[in-house]
């Protein structure tokens, strides 16, 4: 738990320094590029919140494996803690109206097993994710739905 707080603090500090950078920023395991920034005063989601996002997930060859409805233009709503670790880490650092391109190494995505289409695959997954795949997501945080406190 302490290590997670320290890592989160490190990531937040790096984001504050690099938020305006037009080139990719590399954090421990995550590389991202800010495509559009929301208000600096906007709230960050928490792990217990749900978020509304537009997203498209691609393999490094550009092939789309998952997207929110309408090819990434529709809204997907999900609990923050129900996504892969790297996606969750990025969303926790975003503010509404932020639009980022995030690159995740395999260990922050689906790892060595990958993810096959099948009964466990989400309705938004359009193809298998190969083992040890690096994933690239375009994510726009549309809204935060705070958890009942």
Secondary structure, 3 states (H helix, E strand, C coil): CHHHHHHHHHHHHHHHHHCCCCCCEEECCEEEEEEECCCCCCCECCCCCEEEEEEEEEECCCCEEEECCCCCCCCEEEEHHHCCHHHHHHHHHCECCCEEEEEECHHHCCCCCCECCCCCCCCCECCCECCCCCEEEEEEEEEEECCCC
